Amino acid sequence: MPTLDEITYSREATIAAVRDYYQFLTNMFLPEDFVHEPPAEGWPTVSKERVAELGKNDEVFELMRRLPYVAKETQLLGHASVAYWPKLLTDHVWLGGVTPFNSEKVRIITEGLDWEDVPSSAFGLICGGRNSETFILDTKFGTVHWLEAPDFDENPIRKPITEPPGGSDPFEDCTPENEHGWRKPAWSIPDFFEVLKNELRTLKHVPVKPHQIDWWFDEYETKQDLDKFDSLIVAVRHAYQEHGWPDLSVYNKDKCQDAISRLNEESSQRWQKQHDEMLKQRWKHLETPNTEQNTGDR
């Protein structure tokens, strides 16, 4: 349980922690070619000018351009799609048209609705909408802040930053008041990624496809009327367990992912069959003559 004054920021250590987490994901489920390493000179589309438009400082620019990323829209945890900054900082080309870069929109989808309270030293790791997680990394303190983080077990693998003696908020005396709302809970950068790893080791978050991770709820084990999505999560979670996860000495990623691909295909086929049957019944109903009306017409 570190205190804030025990934590320091290092660009190299941050890059190493992110890269290590991506390696963890590839050990579990992620295709290796989903991990994108920066060129030697850094990502060319992460320009100092664009990062400045976001209101971010030089250290954020240097870190963004040298971080590895995973393929766009890949999730780092359930409902937590990666903020792929080499793409987010460019103009958006769609169907022959160009939408200019909009710094406010980008900050909203990566920092949340309180983006104006996020300082120049901090930026979002996740890109999403209203139901997405929000992870904010602050280079000033060497911390990651998980907005509205779930309640963890009493003994998580890494505990959040603790309050100093006296019981005040760890950031209360060193940040403006308007920032206090989004800063708890927080972890050192390496500890934060260990927390994410533990969520996946314990299958509290279940990767169901290379791009997609879903939340796990214990009620899935006993609930009788699961829909097709929840049923798939249950089946995929069991597949990980049956193939030895999280014990890497016995876990076979290739066999496990093959089994999960089959589960996804079977789920899609069942859904398609149900969908086709529903349409068939609707058409049958529309084609059936109204006998009461016909009788009355006589």
C-alpha positions as CSV (number, residue, x, y, z in Angstrom):
1,M,0.0,0.0,0.0
2,P,2.2,2.8,-1.2
3,T,1.7,6.4,-0.3
4,L,1.8,9.1,-3.0
5,D,5.2,10.4,-1.9
6,E,6.7,6.9,-2.5
7,I,5.8,6.9,-6.2
8,T,7.8,8.5,-9.0
9,Y,7.3,8.8,-12.7
10,S,9.6,7.3,-15.3
11,R,8.9,7.3,-19.0
12,E,10.9,4.2,-19.6
13,A,9.2,2.4,-16.7
14,T,5.8,3.4,-18.0
15,I,6.6,2.1,-21.5
16,A,7.9,-1.1,-20.0
17,A,4.7,-1.6,-17.9
18,V,2.4,-1.1,-20.9
19,R,4.5,-3.4,-23.1
20,D,4.5,-6.0,-20.3
21,Y,0.7,-5.8,-20.1
22,Y,0.4,-6.4,-23.8
23,Q,2.7,-9.4,-23.5
24,F,0.3,-10.7,-20.8
25,L,-2.6,-10.3,-23.2
26,T,-0.8,-12.1,-26.0
27,N,0.0,-15.0,-23.6
28,M,-3.7,-15.3,-22.8
29,F,-5.6,-14.6,-26.0
30,L,-4.4,-11.6,-28.1
31,P,-2.8,-12.3,-31.6
32,E,0.8,-11.2,-31.5
33,D,0.3,-9.0,-34.6
34,F,-2.3,-6.9,-32.7
35,V,0.6,-5.3,-30.7
36,H,2.0,-2.3,-32.6
37,E,5.5,-1.1,-31.7
38,P,6.5,2.5,-32.5
39,P,9.1,3.3,-35.1
40,A,12.5,4.2,-33.8
41,E,11.7,7.9,-34.1
42,G,8.3,7.5,-32.6
43,W,4.8,7.5,-34.1
44,P,4.8,10.2,-36.9
45,T,1.1,11.0,-36.5
46,V,1.6,11.9,-32.8
47,S,2.8,15.4,-33.4
48,K,3.8,18.0,-30.8
49,E,1.2,20.4,-32.3
50,R,-1.7,18.1,-32.1
51,V,-0.8,17.0,-28.5
52,A,-0.6,20.7,-27.6
53,E,-4.1,21.2,-29.1
54,L,-5.3,18.7,-26.5
55,G,-3.8,20.9,-23.9
56,K,-1.1,18.4,-22.9
57,N,2.5,19.1,-22.0
58,D,5.7,18.0,-23.6
59,E,6.1,14.9,-21.5
60,V,2.7,13.6,-22.5
61,F,3.8,14.1,-26.2
62,E,7.0,12.2,-25.7
63,L,5.2,9.4,-23.9
64,M,2.4,9.1,-26.4
65,R,4.7,8.9,-29.4
66,R,6.9,6.2,-27.9
67,L,4.2,3.9,-26.4
68,P,3.3,0.6,-28.0
69,Y,-0.4,0.2,-28.8
70,V,-2.7,-2.6,-29.5
71,A,-4.9,-2.7,-32.6
72,K,-7.6,0.0,-32.8
73,E,-10.7,-0.9,-30.8
74,T,-9.0,-3.8,-29.0
75,Q,-10.1,-3.9,-25.4
76,L,-7.6,-3.8,-22.5
77,L,-10.4,-4.9,-20.0
78,G,-14.2,-5.3,-20.2
79,H,-15.7,-2.2,-21.9
80,A,-12.3,-0.6,-22.1
81,S,-11.2,-0.1,-25.7
82,V,-7.6,1.2,-26.1
83,A,-7.1,4.9,-26.9
84,Y,-5.1,4.5,-30.1
85,W,-3.4,7.8,-30.1
86,P,-1.6,7.5,-33.5
87,K,-5.1,7.5,-35.0
88,L,-7.0,9.7,-32.6
89,L,-4.7,12.6,-33.3
90,T,-5.4,12.6,-37.0
91,D,-8.2,14.0,-39.2
92,H,-10.9,11.4,-39.6
93,V,-11.4,10.2,-43.2
94,W,-14.8,8.5,-43.9
95,L,-16.4,7.6,-47.2
96,G,-14.4,10.1,-49.1
97,G,-15.0,13.0,-46.6
98,V,-12.6,14.4,-44.0
99,T,-13.7,15.4,-40.5
100,P,-11.0,17.6,-39.0
101,F,-9.4,16.7,-35.7
102,N,-11.5,18.0,-32.8
103,S,-9.6,18.2,-29.5
104,E,-12.7,18.6,-27.3
105,K,-14.4,15.5,-28.7
106,V,-11.3,13.5,-28.3
107,R,-10.8,14.5,-24.7
108,I,-14.5,13.7,-23.9
109,I,-14.2,10.1,-25.3
110,T,-10.8,9.5,-23.5
111,E,-11.2,11.5,-20.3
112,G,-14.9,11.6,-19.7
113,L,-17.3,14.4,-19.1
114,D,-15.0,16.0,-16.5
115,W,-12.2,16.4,-19.1
116,E,-11.9,20.1,-18.3
117,D,-10.6,19.1,-14.8
118,V,-7.9,16.8,-16.2
119,P,-4.5,18.7,-16.2
120,S,-1.9,19.0,-19.0
121,S,0.2,16.2,-17.4
122,A,-2.5,13.6,-17.8
123,F,-4.3,11.7,-20.6
124,G,-6.7,8.9,-21.2
125,L,-5.7,5.3,-21.9
126,I,-9.2,4.3,-23.0
127,C,-11.5,5.5,-25.8
128,G,-15.2,4.9,-25.4
129,G,-18.6,6.2,-24.7
130,R,-20.9,6.5,-21.7
131,N,-20.6,2.9,-20.6
132,S,-16.9,2.7,-21.1
133,E,-14.3,2.6,-18.3
134,T,-12.0,5.6,-17.9
135,F,-8.3,5.2,-17.1
136,I,-6.3,8.4,-16.8
137,L,-2.5,8.3,-16.6
138,D,-0.8,11.3,-14.9
139,T,2.9,11.8,-15.7
140,K,3.3,14.3,-12.9
141,F,2.7,11.7,-10.2
142,G,3.4,8.5,-12.0
143,T,-0.2,7.3,-11.4
144,V,-3.2,5.8,-13.2
145,H,-6.7,6.8,-12.0
146,W,-9.6,4.5,-12.6
147,L,-12.8,6.5,-12.5
148,E,-15.7,4.7,-10.9
149,A,-13.6,1.6,-10.4
150,P,-15.5,-1.5,-9.1
151,D,-15.2,-2.7,-5.5
152,F,-12.2,-5.0,-5.3
153,D,-11.7,-7.9,-3.0
154,E,-10.4,-7.0,0.4
155,N,-7.0,-8.3,-0.6
156,P,-6.4,-7.2,-4.2
157,I,-3.0,-8.1,-5.8
158,R,-2.1,-4.4,-5.6
159,K,-3.8,-2.0,-3.3
160,P,-4.6,1.6,-4.3
161,I,-2.5,4.5,-3.1
162,T,-3.2,5.1,0.6
163,E,-4.0,8.2,2.5
164,P,-1.2,9.9,4.4
165,P,-1.1,10.0,8.2
166,G,-4.0,12.2,9.3
167,G,-6.5,10.6,6.9
168,S,-6.7,13.3,4.2
169,D,-7.1,12.5,0.5
170,P,-3.6,11.6,-0.9
171,F,-4.0,14.2,-3.7
172,E,-5.8,16.9,-1.6
173,D,-2.7,19.0,-0.7
174,C,-1.0,18.8,-4.1
175,T,-3.8,19.2,-6.7
176,P,-6.5,21.8,-7.3
177,E,-9.9,21.1,-5.7
178,N,-11.6,20.6,-9.1
179,E,-9.4,17.5,-9.7
180,H,-10.2,15.7,-6.5
181,G,-13.4,14.1,-7.9
182,W,-11.7,11.8,-10.5
183,R,-8.4,11.0,-8.8
184,K,-9.5,8.1,-6.5
185,P,-8.8,5.3,-6.6
186,A,-5.3,5.5,-8.0
187,W,-2.3,3.2,-8.4
188,S,1.3,3.6,-9.4
189,I,1.6,2.8,-13.1
190,P,3.1,-0.7,-12.7
191,D,0.7,-1.6,-9.9
192,F,-2.3,-0.5,-12.0
193,F,-1.4,-2.9,-14.8
194,E,-0.9,-5.7,-12.2
195,V,-4.5,-5.0,-11.1
196,L,-5.7,-5.4,-14.6
197,K,-3.8,-8.7,-15.0
198,N,-5.4,-10.0,-11.9
199,E,-8.9,-9.2,-13.2
200,L,-8.1,-11.4,-16.2
201,R,-6.3,-14.1,-14.3
202,T,-9.4,-14.6,-12.1
203,L,-11.6,-14.3,-15.2
204,K,-13.6,-11.5,-13.7
205,H,-13.2,-10.1,-17.2
206,V,-13.5,-12.7,-20.0
207,P,-12.0,-12.3,-23.4
208,V,-14.6,-13.7,-25.8
209,K,-13.0,-12.5,-29.1
210,P,-9.6,-11.0,-30.0
211,H,-11.1,-7.5,-29.8
212,Q,-13.7,-8.1,-27.1
213,I,-13.6,-8.6,-23.3
214,D,-16.8,-8.8,-21.3
215,W,-17.6,-8.5,-17.6
216,W,-18.2,-11.6,-15.6
217,F,-21.0,-11.7,-13.0
218,D,-21.3,-14.6,-10.5
219,E,-25.0,-14.8,-11.1
220,Y,-24.3,-16.2,-14.6
221,E,-23.5,-19.6,-13.0
222,T,-27.0,-20.0,-11.5
223,K,-29.2,-17.9,-13.7
224,Q,-31.5,-20.1,-15.8
225,D,-32.6,-17.7,-18.5
226,L,-29.3,-16.3,-19.9
227,D,-29.5,-14.6,-23.2
228,K,-27.2,-15.6,-26.1
229,F,-24.5,-13.1,-25.1
230,D,-24.3,-14.1,-21.4
231,S,-24.5,-17.8,-22.3
232,L,-21.5,-17.3,-24.6
233,I,-19.5,-15.6,-21.7
234,V,-20.2,-18.6,-19.5
235,A,-19.1,-21.1,-22.1
236,V,-15.9,-19.1,-23.0
237,R,-15.0,-18.7,-19.3
238,H,-15.3,-22.5,-18.8
239,A,-13.1,-23.0,-21.9
240,Y,-10.3,-20.9,-20.3
241,Q,-10.6,-22.9,-17.1
242,E,-10.6,-26.3,-19.0
243,H,-7.5,-25.4,-20.8
244,G,-5.6,-24.5,-17.7
245,W,-5.8,-20.8,-17.4
246,P,-4.1,-19.0,-15.6
247,D,-1.4,-21.6,-15.1
248,L,0.9,-20.9,-18.0
249,S,2.8,-24.1,-17.4
250,V,-0.2,-26.0,-18.7
251,Y,-2.3,-23.4,-20.5
252,N,-2.4,-23.9,-24.3
253,K,-3.4,-20.7,-25.9
254,D,-3.8,-22.0,-29.4
255,K,-6.1,-24.9,-28.4
256,C,-8.1,-22.6,-26.1
257,Q,-8.6,-20.0,-28.7
258,D,-9.6,-22.6,-31.3
259,A,-12.2,-23.8,-28.8
260,I,-13.4,-20.3,-28.2
261,S,-13.7,-19.6,-31.9
262,R,-15.9,-22.7,-32.3
263,L,-18.1,-21.4,-29.4
264,N,-18.5,-18.1,-31.1
265,E,-19.4,-19.7,-34.4
266,E,-21.9,-22.1,-32.7
267,S,-23.4,-19.1,-30.9
268,S,-23.7,-17.2,-34.2
269,Q,-25.3,-20.1,-35.9
270,R,-27.9,-20.6,-33.1
271,W,-28.7,-16.9,-33.2
272,Q,-29.1,-17.0,-37.0
273,K,-31.3,-20.1,-36.8
274,Q,-33.5,-18.4,-34.1
275,H,-33.6,-15.2,-36.1
276,D,-34.6,-17.0,-39.3
277,E,-37.3,-19.0,-37.5
278,M,-38.7,-15.8,-36.0
279,L,-38.9,-14.2,-39.4
280,K,-40.5,-17.3,-40.8
281,Q,-43.2,-17.2,-38.2
282,R,-43.9,-13.6,-38.8
283,W,-44.3,-14.1,-42.5
284,K,-46.5,-17.1,-41.9
285,H,-48.7,-15.0,-39.7
286,L,-49.0,-12.2,-42.3
287,E,-49.9,-14.7,-45.0
288,T,-52.6,-16.5,-43.0
289,P,-56.1,-15.3,-44.1
290,N,-58.3,-13.7,-41.5
291,T,-61.1,-16.3,-41.4
292,E,-63.4,-14.3,-39.2
293,Q,-63.3,-11.3,-41.6
294,N,-63.9,-13.6,-44.6
295,T,-66.9,-15.2,-42.9
296,G,-68.4,-11.8,-42.1
297,D,-68.0,-10.7,-45.7
298,R,-70.4,-13.5,-46.9
